[in-house]
Amino acid sequence: MTGTSGAAAAGGQAARPVQGPAGAGPAATGGPGLPRRLERLYEGKAKVVYRTSDPGLVWIHFKDDTTAFDGKKRAFIPGKGRLNALISAHLFRVVEDAGVPTHFAGLAGERDMLARAVKIIPIEVVVRNVVAGSLARRLGLPEGQPLPEAVVELYYKRDDLGDPLINRSHARVLGLARDEELDRIQDMALAINRALRDFLLDRGLVLVDFKLEFGRDAGGQILLADEISPDTCRFWDRTTGQRLDKDRFRQGLGGEVEAYAEVLRRVTAGAGDGSPAAGAGTGEVRS
């Protein structure tokens, strides 16, 4: 999600998740306890953001569209949006339980989410625990090598420039964020990493790396925004090393829906229940 999504709800983190009707979908315009969905504010590669009858909330619809390599590779994967919405909802709650404020305000169906309105800070924050992807290519390190400490990287959120890697000086010069905000973002990113890494490891998943986006609410508070899903994280099976994330699409491995469904099964299971489900680890989800 990018750009401005309206003024944030007063009170920020105080609101608790609201569970909407499970059948609500892209045509839903509200229901018992839910605001009405109004006009579209923004459509990105994987989500559509709508204004709602509550000025402090936006309605986020998760699409089944999938892209990689700056949109050069595209596909439609039925069911992916639903899985990402449900996984994100659960992991947002994990992050909130660790004391990190987020924009998550509840589900409005199986592929629709209500979120506190924020203005997105145009910086993508990537946290890395294990060498993979561009880090291996840039630094000549072997993929799969654990890092001795988490690495936090900043990328300028500009599709037309290819989202270049930047540093704090760039962020200040470009007017993207103040020093104290960058400090806060780094502290939040590391706290999110600790919470998710431990939670996922207990469920047999290694959090290799992940992308975060943050936004400012109407009062200037910084909230974690966007999503936390296999589209934005690398999840590897702790035992087999299977890739259970968007790399299955990037690398043409197939089995995206089965992999995402396995992540959902594990994140909603109890700690220690990290054994593969029936079919996972076979030809249905190939690493």
DRENVODREN-981996 format. One record per atom (N, C-alpha, C, CB): residue in three letters; z, y, x. Coordinates in steps of 0.05 Angstrom, whole numbers. Each point is the difference from the previous one (the first is absolute). Glycine has a CB too. Example, Ala and Ser with C-alpha at 12.3 -4.5 7.8 and 13.67 -1.06 7.14 Angstrom:
<lotis>
code,Z,Y,X
Ala,156,-114,264
Ala,0,24,-18
Ala,0,24,18
Ala,25,-23,-38
Ser,-39,44,31
Ser,1,24,16
Ser,14,22,-15
Ser,-43,-13,24
</lotis>
This chain:
<lotis>
code,Z,Y,X
Met,0,-24,17
Met,0,24,-17
Met,0,24,18
Met,25,-24,-37
Thr,-39,45,28
Thr,-2,24,17
Thr,0,24,-17
Thr,-25,-25,34
Gly,28,49,-21
Gly,-2,25,-15
Gly,25,6,-15
Gly,-48,-7,-3
Thr,46,27,-15
Thr,22,9,-16
Thr,1,-15,-26
Thr,-2,45,20
Ser,25,-56,-27
Ser,2,-15,-26
Ser,19,14,-19
Ser,-9,-42,25
Gly,14,68,-21
Gly,16,15,-19
Gly,28,6,10
Gly,-27,-20,-37
Ala,42,34,21
Ala,28,6,6
Ala,17,-24,-4
Ala,-7,48,-12
Ala,27,-52,30
Ala,16,-24,-1
Ala,22,3,-21
Ala,-9,-8,48
Ala,19,-15,-57
Ala,22,0,-20
Ala,25,11,13
Ala,-20,-40,-23
Ala,34,55,8
Ala,26,10,10
Ala,19,-23,4
Ala,-7,44,-23
Gly,23,-42,44
Gly,20,-20,5
Gly,-10,-22,19
Gly,18,9,-44
Gly,-44,-10,50
Gly,-10,-18,20
Gly,9,-29,-4
Gly,-1,37,31
Gln,16,-48,-12
Gln,7,-28,0
Gln,19,-9,-22
Gln,-6,3,48
Ala,17,15,-63
Ala,20,-8,-20
Ala,-12,-17,-22
Ala,25,42,10
Ala,-50,-38,-18
Ala,-12,-16,-21
Ala,-2,-29,9
Ala,-25,40,-17
Arg,29,-58,-2
Arg,-2,-28,6
Arg,-25,-12,-11
Arg,50,-3,1
Pro,-60,-19,10
Pro,-25,-12,-10
Pro,0,-5,-30
Pro,-6,-20,45
Val,-17,24,-57
Val,-4,-5,-29
Val,-20,-22,-2
Val,11,47,-13
Gln,-4,-69,0
Gln,-19,-22,-3
Gln,-16,3,-25
Gln,32,-30,25
Gly,-58,31,-22
Gly,-18,3,-23
Gly,-9,-26,-10
Gly,-15,43,17
Pro,-2,-44,-38
Pro,-10,-24,-12
Pro,-18,-15,20
Pro,4,20,-46
Ala,-1,-46,48
Ala,-14,-15,20
Ala,-30,1,-5
Ala,39,-30,5
Gly,-48,34,-29
Gly,-29,-1,-5
Gly,-14,26,3
Gly,10,-35,-31
Ala,4,57,38
Ala,-13,26,2
Ala,-20,-1,23
Ala,41,23,-18
Gly,-64,-12,14
Gly,-21,-1,20
Gly,-13,27,3
Gly,-8,-48,-10
Pro,-17,48,20
Pro,-13,25,6
Pro,-5,18,-24
Pro,-21,-23,37
Ala,21,12,-61
Ala,-4,16,-24
Ala,26,9,-13
Ala,-43,-24,-7
Ala,66,16,19
Ala,26,7,-12
Ala,4,30,0
Ala,18,-44,15
Thr,-7,54,-37
Thr,5,29,-1
Thr,29,5,-7
Thr,-47,8,-14
Gly,64,-26,21
Gly,29,3,-6
Gly,10,-22,-17
Gly,-5,49,5
Gly,30,-50,-10
Gly,13,-21,-16
Gly,29,7,-3
Gly,-33,-35,15
Pro,49,17,-26
Pro,28,6,-3
Pro,13,6,26
Pro,1,-31,-39
Gly,11,55,41
Gly,13,8,24
Gly,-18,10,22
Gly,34,-32,-11
Leu,-60,33,7
Leu,-19,8,20
Leu,-13,27,-7
Leu,-9,-48,12
Pro,3,64,8
Pro,-16,25,-6
Pro,-28,-8,-7
Pro,29,27,31
Arg,-44,-8,-43
Arg,-28,-5,-6
Arg,-17,6,25
Arg,7,12,-49
Arg,-26,-29,54
Arg,-19,5,22
Arg,-21,20,-9
Arg,8,-47,18
Leu,-12,67,-1
Leu,-18,22,-6
Leu,-24,-1,19
Leu,38,28,-18
Glu,-49,-5,26
Glu,-25,1,14
Glu,4,-10,29
Glu,-15,38,-28
Arg,-7,-47,39
Arg,-1,-10,28
Arg,3,24,19
Arg,-29,-39,-13
Leu,47,35,33
Leu,4,20,21
Leu,-16,-6,25
Leu,45,8,-19
Tyr,-47,-34,25
Tyr,-12,-8,26
Tyr,-7,-29,-1
Tyr,27,35,24
Glu,-49,-42,-13
Glu,-8,-28,3
Glu,-6,-6,29
Glu,-18,-2,-47
Gly,32,-17,59
Gly,-5,-8,27
Gly,-13,-28,1
Gly,39,28,15
Lys,-38,-40,9
Lys,-13,-26,4
Lys,13,-22,-16
Lys,-14,15,45
Ala,41,-14,-48
Ala,14,-22,-12
Ala,17,8,-24
Ala,1,-20,45
Lys,2,46,-51
Lys,17,8,-21
Lys,-11,24,-15
Lys,40,-17,25
Val,-32,21,-50
Val,-7,24,-16
Val,27,12,-8
Val,-45,-19,-16
Val,47,46,19
Val,25,14,-7
Val,-6,17,-24
Val,16,0,48
Tyr,2,-1,-69
Tyr,-3,15,-24
Tyr,24,18,-4
Tyr,-28,-37,-20
Arg,23,60,7
Arg,22,16,-10
Arg,13,-14,-23
Arg,-23,43,15
Thr,48,-37,-21
Thr,13,-12,-24
Thr,13,23,-17
Thr,9,-44,25
Ser,0,36,-48
Ser,14,19,-18
Ser,26,10,12
Ser,-22,-22,-39
Asp,32,8,59
Asp,24,9,15
Asp,-10,14,25
Asp,29,-38,-18
Pro,-24,65,20
Pro,-11,14,23
Pro,10,-9,27
Pro,-5,38,-30
Gly,27,-53,30
Gly,12,-9,25
Gly,-10,-27,9
Gly,39,27,-11
Leu,-56,-40,-5
Leu,-9,-27,6
Leu,-30,-2,-1
Leu,42,-18,-20
Val,-53,1,37
Val,-29,-7,-1
Val,-2,-30,-6
Val,-12,37,33
Trp,-11,-45,-42
Trp,-6,-27,-7
Trp,-20,-11,20
Trp,8,8,-50
Ile,-2,-29,65
Ile,-17,-11,21
Ile,-11,-26,-10
Ile,26,24,37
His,-53,-26,-38
His,-13,-25,-7
His,-12,-13,25
His,-11,18,-46
Phe,18,-44,51
Phe,-9,-14,23
Phe,-26,-15,-6
Phe,48,-6,16
Lys,-68,12,-1
Lys,-27,-11,-5
Lys,-4,-26,15
Lys,-18,46,-6
Asp,-3,-61,-2
Asp,-7,-24,14
Asp,-21,4,22
Asp,10,-25,-42
Asp,-18,50,46
Asp,-19,7,21
Asp,13,-3,27
Asp,-24,32,-31
Thr,9,-41,50
Thr,10,-4,28
Thr,-20,12,19
Thr,26,-42,-13
Thr,-16,56,33
Thr,-17,11,21
Thr,12,-4,27
Thr,-17,34,-32
Ala,0,-34,52
Ala,9,-2,28
Ala,-19,16,18
Ala,22,-46,-9
Phe,-13,52,33
Phe,-17,13,20
Phe,-11,27,-11
Phe,-12,-45,20
Asp,31,62,-30
Asp,-7,26,-11
Asp,-21,-2,-22
Asp,10,20,45
Gly,-6,-40,-62
Gly,-17,-3,-23
Gly,-27,-13,5
Gly,22,39,-17
Lys,-27,-48,41
Lys,-26,-13,7
Lys,-2,-28,-12
Lys,-2,27,42
Lys,25,-40,-46
Lys,1,-26,-13
Lys,14,2,-26
Lys,-1,-24,45
Arg,-11,15,-67
Arg,11,3,-26
Arg,-2,-26,-16
Arg,-12,49,0
Ala,31,-53,-18
Ala,-1,-23,-18
Ala,17,5,-24
Ala,-8,-31,39
Phe,4,16,-60
Phe,17,0,-24
Phe,14,-27,-1
Phe,-31,33,-25
Ile,57,-33,26
Ile,16,-24,1
Ile,18,-1,-25
Ile,-1,-1,51
Pro,-7,-13,-72
Pro,16,0,-25
Pro,28,-10,5
Pro,-42,-9,-25
Gly,61,25,15
Gly,28,-7,2
Gly,15,13,22
Gly,-12,-42,-20
Lys,-3,54,39
Lys,13,12,24
Lys,18,23,-8
Lys,-39,-14,28
Gly,29,31,-46
Gly,16,24,-8
Gly,26,-8,-13
Gly,-42,25,-7
Arg,42,-44,-10
Arg,25,-10,-13
Arg,20,-9,21
Arg,-26,-13,-41
Leu,17,-3,60
Leu,18,-11,21
Leu,11,23,17
Leu,-26,-43,0
Asn,9,62,7
Asn,10,22,17
Asn,21,17,-15
Asn,-44,1,24
Ala,40,3,-50
Ala,19,16,-15
Ala,27,-14,-2
Ala,-38,19,-27
Leu,38,-45,22
Leu,25,-15,-3
Leu,14,-2,27
Leu,-20,-25,-39
Ile,5,20,60
Ile,12,-2,27
Ile,12,27,8
Ile,-32,-36,13
Ser,17,58,-18
Ser,10,27,7
Ser,25,6,-15
Ser,-47,14,9
Ala,48,-20,-35
Ala,24,6,-16
Ala,24,-14,12
Ala,-28,5,-41
His,25,-30,48
His,23,-14,11
His,9,11,27
His,-15,-41,-25
Leu,-5,47,42
Leu,8,9,27
Leu,10,29,-1
Leu,-34,-31,20
Phe,25,47,-38
Phe,11,27,-4
Phe,30,-2,-6
Phe,-44,18,-16
Arg,51,-38,-1
Arg,28,-3,-7
Arg,17,-9,25
Arg,-14,-12,-47
Val,2,-5,64
Val,13,-8,24
Val,6,24,18
Val,-23,-45,-2
Val,3,63,4
Val,2,24,17
Val,22,19,-12
Val,-49,-5,14
Glu,48,8,-41
Glu,20,17,-12
Glu,28,-10,3
Glu,-34,13,-33
Asp,37,-40,32
Asp,26,-12,4
Asp,11,5,28
Asp,-12,-35,-33
Ala,-7,40,52
Ala,8,7,27
Ala,6,30,4
Ala,-28,-39,16
Gly,26,54,-38
Gly,7,28,1
Gly,-23,19,6
Gly,43,-15,15
Val,-68,5,-16
Val,-23,17,5
Val,-12,9,-27
Val,-9,-23,44
Pro,7,49,-49
Pro,-11,9,-26
Pro,-30,-4,-1
Pro,36,34,-3
Thr,-46,-43,-20
Thr,-28,-6,-5
Thr,-9,14,-25
Thr,4,-44,24
His,-31,44,-28
His,-11,11,-25
His,0,-20,-23
His,-28,30,28
Phe,36,-54,-24
Phe,-2,-21,-20
Phe,19,6,-23
Phe,-13,-34,35
Ala,2,34,-60
Ala,16,5,-23
Ala,-1,-23,-20
Ala,-8,48,6
Gly,-8,-69,-1
Gly,-1,-23,-18
Gly,-29,-10,-4
Gly,41,16,-22
Leu,-43,-39,10
Leu,-26,-11,-7
Leu,-7,8,-29
Leu,7,-39,31
Ala,-33,43,-35
Ala,-10,6,-27
Ala,-20,-22,-8
Ala,6,50,8
Gly,-1,-74,1
Gly,-18,-23,-4
Gly,-2,-15,26
Gly,-25,25,-36
Glu,9,-45,36
Glu,-2,-18,24
Glu,-17,12,22
Glu,6,-39,-29
Arg,-22,60,24
Arg,-16,12,21
Arg,2,31,-2
Arg,-31,-40,0
Asp,51,50,-13
Asp,4,29,-3
Asp,29,7,7
Asp,-36,2,-36
Met,39,20,50
Met,26,9,9
Met,4,29,-7
Met,-2,-33,38
Leu,27,39,-45
Leu,8,28,-3
Leu,13,9,26
Leu,7,-6,-50
Ala,-14,30,58
Ala,11,11,26
Ala,7,29,-3
Ala,-27,-33,25
Arg,48,41,-11
Arg,7,28,1
Arg,-23,16,14
Arg,49,-11,1
Ala,-57,33,-13
Ala,-22,15,10
Ala,8,14,26
Ala,-17,7,-47
Val,0,-10,67
Val,4,12,26
Val,-26,12,11
Val,38,-32,9
Lys,-36,49,10
Lys,-23,9,15
Lys,-1,-15,26
Lys,1,46,-21
Ile,-22,-62,24
Ile,-2,-18,23
Ile,-3,16,26
Ile,-20,-36,-29
Ile,36,28,49
Ile,-3,11,27
Ile,-23,-15,13
Ile,50,12,4
Pro,-70,2,6
Pro,-25,-13,10
Pro,4,-13,27
Pro,-26,32,-26
Ile,46,-49,28
Ile,5,-15,25
Ile,5,-29,-9
Ile,20,40,25
Glu,-35,-59,-13
Glu,6,-28,-4
Glu,18,-9,23
Glu,-45,-8,-24
Val,67,-4,17
Val,19,-9,19
Val,-2,-31,3
Val,32,39,-11
Val,-38,-48,34
Val,-3,-29,5
Val,24,-9,18
Val,-51,3,-4
Val,64,-24,-6
Val,22,-11,16
Val,-8,-28,9
Val,35,26,-27
Arg,-32,-32,52
Arg,-9,-25,12
Arg,23,-15,13
Arg,-46,20,8
Asn,48,-46,-16
Asn,19,-18,12
Asn,-12,-21,18
Asn,28,7,-40
Val,-53,-13,35
Val,-15,-21,14
Val,-28,11,6
Val,26,-38,-22
Val,-37,32,45
Val,-26,10,8
Val,-21,-12,-18
Val,15,6,48
Ala,-32,11,-61
Ala,-22,-9,-17
Ala,-19,23,-4
Ala,30,-34,-23
Gly,-54,27,15
Gly,-20,20,-8
Gly,-6,20,22
Gly,16,-5,-46
Ser,-16,31,39
Ser,-9,21,19
Ser,18,2,24
Ser,-20,24,-39
Leu,46,-31,36
Leu,18,3,22
Leu,-8,-19,23
Leu,37,12,-31
Ala,-46,-36,24
Ala,-9,-19,20
Ala,-25,10,14
Ala,19,-38,-27
Arg,-37,50,12
Arg,-25,10,11
Arg,5,25,18
Arg,-25,-18,-40
Arg,43,36,31
Arg,4,24,15
Arg,16,-4,26
Arg,-1,24,-43
Leu,20,-42,42
Leu,18,-3,23
Leu,-4,-25,16
Leu,33,26,-26
Gly,-53,-43,17
Gly,-6,-24,15
Gly,22,-21,0
Gly,-28,28,28
Leu,44,-28,-50
Leu,22,-19,-2
Leu,-9,-24,-17
Leu,34,38,4
Pro,-23,-61,1
Pro,-8,-24,-16
Pro,10,2,-28
Pro,0,-27,42
Glu,-17,21,-62
Glu,8,0,-28
Glu,22,-21,-4
Glu,-46,16,-14
Gly,66,-9,-1
Gly,22,-19,-5
Gly,24,4,18
Gly,-34,-32,-16
Gln,32,49,36
Gln,22,5,18
Gln,21,17,-14
Gln,-30,-4,40
Pro,55,-5,-42
Pro,21,16,-12
Pro,5,25,17
Pro,21,-41,-21
Leu,-16,63,9
Leu,7,25,15
Leu,30,1,3
Leu,-41,24,-18
Pro,51,-14,41
Pro,28,2,5
Pro,15,19,-18
Pro,-10,-11,47
Glu,-5,30,-59
Glu,12,18,-20
Glu,-23,9,-18
Glu,37,16,31
Ala,-30,-7,-54
Ala,-20,9,-19
Ala,-15,24,10
Ala,28,-18,-38
Val,-54,18,36
Val,-17,23,8
Val,-8,15,-25
Val,-16,-25,41
Val,20,51,-41
Val,-8,17,-23
Val,-24,17,9
Val,48,1,-19
Glu,-69,-2,3
Glu,-25,16,6
Glu,-6,18,-24
Glu,-18,-37,30
Leu,5,60,-24
Leu,-8,19,-20
Leu,-30,2,0
Leu,43,26,5
Tyr,-54,-26,-29
Tyr,-29,3,-3
Tyr,-6,23,-20
Tyr,-7,-49,10
Tyr,-12,66,-3
Tyr,-7,22,-18
Tyr,-16,-11,-23
Tyr,-1,33,39
Lys,10,-28,-63
Lys,-12,-12,-24
Lys,-25,16,-8
Lys,45,-17,-16
Arg,-67,11,29
Arg,-26,13,-4
Arg,-22,-21,1
Arg,17,44,20
Asp,-27,-52,-44
Asp,-21,-21,-1
Asp,-24,9,16
Asp,17,-15,-45
Asp,-24,41,43
Asp,-25,9,13
Asp,2,-1,31
Asp,-9,29,-39
Leu,34,-30,50
Leu,4,-2,29
Leu,7,-28,8
Leu,14,48,0
Gly,-12,-67,-19
Gly,9,-27,7
Gly,29,-3,5
Gly,-44,-6,19
Asp,61,24,-31
Asp,29,-1,3
Asp,9,-3,29
Asp,2,-21,-46
Pro,-7,41,62
Pro,5,-2,29
Pro,30,-2,7
Pro,-42,25,8
Leu,48,-39,13
Leu,27,-1,11
Leu,8,28,10
Leu,-5,-50,13
Ile,29,59,-20
Ile,9,26,9
Ile,29,-3,10
Ile,-30,24,-33
Asn,40,-2,45
Asn,28,0,8
Asn,15,23,-15
Asn,-12,-19,46
Arg,37,22,-40
Arg,16,20,-14
Arg,-10,29,5
Arg,40,-30,4
Ser,-50,35,20
Ser,-11,27,5
Ser,-24,6,-17
Ser,16,-4,47
His,-33,-16,-50
His,-23,3,-19
His,9,6,-28
His,-27,-31,29
Ala,47,16,-38
Ala,10,3,-27
Ala,11,28,-5
Ala,11,-48,-1
Arg,2,59,22
Arg,11,28,-3
Arg,-23,20,0
Arg,43,-14,23
Val,-62,11,-4
Val,-22,19,2
Val,-17,0,-25
Val,0,-6,50
Leu,-4,-17,-62
Leu,-16,-2,-24
Leu,16,8,-25
Leu,-26,-36,22
Gly,52,42,-19
Gly,16,8,-23
Gly,5,-22,-19
Gly,-19,44,5
Leu,19,-69,4
Leu,4,-23,-17
Leu,30,-4,-8
Leu,-41,-21,20
Ala,58,26,0
Ala,29,-4,-5
Ala,16,15,21
Ala,-9,-45,-21
Arg,33,53,14
Arg,18,14,19
Arg,14,-21,17
Arg,6,39,-31
Asp,6,-29,53
Asp,14,-19,19
Asp,21,-15,-15
Asp,-9,31,38
Glu,25,-18,-54
Glu,22,-14,-14
Glu,-11,-20,-20
Glu,30,40,6
Glu,-53,-34,-18
Glu,-12,-20,-18
Glu,-11,-24,16
Glu,-12,37,-32
Leu,1,-32,55
Leu,-10,-22,16
Leu,23,-18,9
Leu,-38,28,16
Asp,61,-16,-9
Asp,24,-15,7
Asp,8,-17,-24
Asp,15,36,32
Arg,-14,-24,-55
Arg,8,-14,-24
Arg,-19,-23,-7
Arg,21,42,-17
Ile,-47,-37,20
Ile,-20,-21,-5
Ile,4,-24,19
Ile,-33,35,-17
Gln,37,-29,43
Gln,4,-21,19
Gln,25,-16,-7
Gln,-24,27,36
Asp,46,-14,-42
Asp,25,-13,-7
Asp,-4,-18,-24
Asp,26,38,20
Met,-40,-28,-41
Met,-5,-15,-24
Met,-18,-24,6
Met,5,41,-28
Ala,-26,-37,44
Ala,-18,-22,7
Ala,15,-23,14
Ala,-38,33,4
Leu,55,-26,15
Leu,15,-21,14
Leu,21,-14,-18
Leu,-6,27,42
Ala,18,-11,-60
Ala,19,-13,-19
Ala,-15,-18,-19
Ala,30,40,3
Ile,-54,-33,-12
Ile,-17,-17,-17
Ile,-7,-25,15
Ile,-19,40,-24
Asn,12,-37,49
Asn,-8,-23,16
Asn,24,-20,3
Asn,-32,29,25
Arg,55,-19,-20
Arg,23,-18,3
Arg,5,-15,-27
Arg,21,31,35
Ala,-22,-16,-57
Ala,6,-13,-26
Ala,-21,-21,-7
Ala,22,42,-15
Leu,-47,-35,18
Leu,-22,-18,-7
Leu,-2,-24,19
Leu,-24,38,-21
Arg,27,-32,47
Arg,-2,-21,20
Arg,20,-22,-5
Arg,-17,33,34
Asp,42,-26,-39
Asp,21,-20,-4
Asp,-4,-14,-27
Asp,32,27,28
Phe,-38,-12,-48
Phe,-5,-12,-27
Phe,-22,-20,1
Phe,16,42,-22
Leu,-38,-35,35
Leu,-24,-18,0
Leu,5,-24,18
Leu,-29,40,-9
Leu,42,-36,32
Leu,5,-22,18
Leu,16,-22,-13
Leu,-2,32,39
Asp,22,-23,-56
Asp,15,-20,-15
Asp,-17,-16,-20
Asp,39,31,4
Arg,-63,-21,-9
Arg,-18,-14,-19
Arg,-25,-11,14
Arg,16,30,-36
Gly,-13,-34,63
Gly,-21,-13,15
Gly,-24,17,7
Gly,15,-41,-21
Leu,-12,68,20
Leu,-22,17,5
Leu,7,19,24
Leu,-14,-2,-49
Val,-5,5,67
Val,3,18,23
Val,-14,26,-8
Val,2,-37,34
Leu,13,60,-33
Leu,-12,26,-5
Leu,-12,10,26
Leu,33,10,-37
Val,-59,-15,41
Val,-14,6,25
Val,-2,31,3
Val,-25,-44,-3
Asp,13,57,-16
Asp,-2,29,0
Asp,-5,9,-29
Asp,-17,1,48
Phe,19,25,-52
Phe,-5,10,-27
Phe,-5,30,0
Phe,28,-37,-19
Lys,-41,47,-1
Lys,-6,29,-3
Lys,16,11,-23
Lys,-47,-7,17
Leu,58,31,-12
Leu,16,14,-20
Leu,-12,28,-5
Leu,41,-25,14
Glu,-37,35,-38
Glu,-6,28,-6
Glu,25,12,-13
Glu,-50,-10,-6
Phe,54,36,12
Phe,23,14,-11
Phe,-10,25,-15
Phe,29,-17,38
Gly,-12,27,-56
Gly,-7,24,-15
Gly,25,17,-5
Gly,-38,-24,-21
Arg,33,49,15
Arg,22,19,-7
Arg,2,3,-30
Arg,-7,24,44
Asp,31,-26,-55
Asp,3,5,-28
Asp,3,30,-5
Asp,22,-45,-6
Ala,-18,53,-19
Ala,1,28,-7
Ala,22,15,15
Ala,-19,-11,-45
Gly,40,-3,53
Gly,22,12,14
Gly,-2,-1,30
Gly,28,-11,-38
Gly,-51,-1,48
Gly,-4,-2,29
Gly,11,-25,12
Gly,1,48,1
Gln,11,-66,-17
Gln,10,-25,11
Gln,-23,-18,7
Gln,42,4,-27
Ile,-40,-18,50
Ile,-20,-18,8
Ile,6,-28,-12
Ile,-8,26,43
Leu,-12,-37,-56
Leu,2,-27,-13
Leu,-22,-18,12
Leu,20,20,-42
Leu,-13,-46,44
Leu,-20,-19,6
Leu,-18,-3,-24
Leu,30,-25,31
Ala,-57,26,-27
Ala,-19,0,-22
Ala,-20,-24,4
Ala,5,51,-5
Asp,-27,-49,-9
Asp,-22,-19,2
Asp,8,-28,-9
Asp,-19,27,38
Glu,16,-48,-22
Glu,6,-27,-7
Glu,10,-15,25
Glu,-35,1,-37
Ile,47,-25,32
Ile,8,-18,21
Ile,-11,-27,-8
Ile,43,26,13
Ser,-65,-35,-2
Ser,-14,-23,-10
Ser,-16,-13,23
Ser,-2,20,-46
Pro,-10,-43,41
Pro,-17,-12,20
Pro,-25,17,7
Pro,16,-44,-16
Asp,-22,64,0
Asp,-21,18,7
Asp,8,20,22
Asp,-17,-4,-46
Thr,44,9,48
Thr,9,20,19
Thr,18,-12,22
Thr,-3,34,-37
Cys,9,-60,35
Cys,17,-14,20
Cys,-14,-24,11
Cys,41,16,-24
Arg,-34,-24,48
Arg,-8,-26,10
Arg,24,-19,-3
Arg,-33,21,33
Phe,29,-42,-48
Phe,21,-21,-4
Phe,-11,-26,11
Phe,18,23,-42
Trp,-3,-34,61
Trp,-8,-26,12
Trp,22,-21,-8
Trp,-25,22,39
Asp,16,-46,-45
Asp,20,-21,-5
Asp,16,-5,26
Asp,-30,-21,-36
Arg,56,19,33
Arg,18,-2,23
Arg,-5,-26,16
Arg,34,27,-25
Thr,-42,-48,11
Thr,-3,-26,13
Thr,-28,-5,10
Thr,36,-17,-28
Thr,-56,22,10
Thr,-28,-7,6
Thr,-16,23,11
Thr,3,-33,-36
Gly,6,58,33
Gly,-15,23,9
Gly,-23,7,-19
Gly,12,-12,46
Gln,-13,-1,-69
Gln,-21,7,-20
Gln,1,29,-7
Gln,2,-46,-18
Arg,-25,58,14
Arg,-2,28,-8
Arg,0,1,-31
Arg,-26,13,43
Leu,45,1,-54
Leu,3,2,-29
Leu,-3,29,-9
Leu,31,-41,0
Asp,-53,53,9
Asp,-3,29,-4
Asp,-30,7,0
Asp,45,9,21
Lys,-51,17,-20
Lys,-28,9,-2
Lys,-17,-9,23
Lys,17,39,-24
Asp,-5,-48,46
Asp,-17,-11,22
Asp,-17,-23,-9
Asp,35,14,32
Arg,-27,-28,-53
Arg,-16,-21,-11
Arg,-27,11,-10
Arg,42,-26,-13
Phe,-42,50,2
Phe,-25,13,-8
Phe,-14,12,24
Phe,20,10,-45
Arg,-5,3,62
Arg,-13,13,23
Arg,-15,-20,17
Arg,36,34,1
Gln,-24,-58,3
Gln,-11,-20,18
Gln,-16,-21,-14
Gln,39,8,29
Gly,-43,-5,-55
Gly,-17,-18,-15
Gly,12,-28,-3
Gly,-39,25,16
Leu,66,-27,-16
Leu,13,-26,-2
Leu,0,-11,-29
Leu,28,13,40
Gly,-30,5,-60
Gly,2,-9,-27
Gly,29,-5,-8
Gly,-46,-19,3
Gly,50,10,-28
Gly,26,-7,-10
Gly,19,24,-3
Gly,-6,-43,22
Glu,-5,67,-27
Glu,17,24,-3
Glu,20,-3,-23
Glu,-37,28,20
Val,27,-36,-43
Val,18,-1,-24
Val,22,-20,5
Val,-38,14,-30
Glu,31,-37,41
Glu,20,-21,5
Glu,21,10,20
Glu,-34,-36,-10
Ala,25,50,31
Ala,19,10,20
Ala,18,22,-13
Ala,-34,-10,36
Tyr,23,28,-51
Tyr,16,21,-12
Tyr,20,-12,-20
Tyr,-37,33,6
Ala,28,-54,-21
Ala,18,-13,-19
Ala,23,-14,14
Ala,-39,-6,-31
Glu,33,-4,55
Glu,22,-13,16
Glu,20,21,9
Glu,-32,-36,15
Val,22,59,-7
Val,19,22,8
Val,17,7,-24
Val,-32,18,34
Leu,20,-15,-58
Leu,16,7,-24
Leu,21,-21,-5
Leu,-39,24,-19
Arg,31,-50,21
Arg,19,-21,-5
Arg,24,2,19
Arg,-38,-29,-16
Arg,33,35,41
Arg,22,0,19
Arg,17,25,-3
Arg,-29,-25,32
Val,17,48,-37
Val,17,24,-2
Val,17,0,-25
Val,-34,26,26
Thr,26,-41,-46
Thr,17,-2,-24
Thr,18,-24,0
Thr,-36,23,-25
Ala,34,-39,47
Ala,18,-24,2
Ala,25,8,15
Ala,-40,-31,0
Gly,59,13,1
Gly,25,4,14
Gly,-4,-3,30
Gly,25,-16,-40
Ala,-6,27,55
Ala,0,-3,29
Ala,-1,-29,8
Ala,25,44,5
Gly,-40,-50,15
Gly,-2,-28,10
Gly,-21,-16,-14
Gly,47,3,10
Asp,-60,8,-31
Asp,-21,-14,-14
Asp,-27,8,11
Asp,29,-4,-42
Gly,-34,-2,67
Gly,-25,8,13
Gly,-19,-23,4
Gly,25,35,22
Ser,-20,-58,-35
Ser,-18,-22,3
Ser,-25,5,-16
Ser,38,-32,6
Pro,-62,24,5
Pro,-25,6,-14
Pro,0,-13,-27
Pro,-23,3,43
Ala,11,11,-63
Ala,-4,-12,-26
Ala,-22,-21,1
Ala,16,43,-22
Ala,-18,-58,1
Ala,-22,-20,-2
Ala,-26,14,4
Ala,27,-29,-31
Gly,-43,19,49
Gly,-27,13,6
Gly,1,19,23
Gly,-10,-5,-48
Ala,32,19,52
Ala,2,18,23
Ala,2,-16,25
Ala,22,35,-28
Gly,-38,-27,48
Gly,0,-14,26
Gly,-21,-22,0
Gly,48,10,5
Thr,-62,-14,-27
Thr,-23,-19,-1
Thr,-25,16,2
Thr,26,-34,-28
Gly,-48,21,21
Gly,-26,14,0
Gly,-2,23,-19
Gly,-19,-43,14
Glu,38,45,-33
Glu,-2,21,-20
Glu,7,27,13
Glu,13,-32,-36
Val,3,33,56
Val,7,24,14
Val,-2,-7,30
Val,30,18,-38
Arg,-53,-12,49
Arg,-4,-8,28
Arg,6,24,19
Arg,-36,-33,-14
Ser,49,27,36
Ser,6,22,19
Ser,-23,2,20
Ser,50,-8,-5
</lotis>
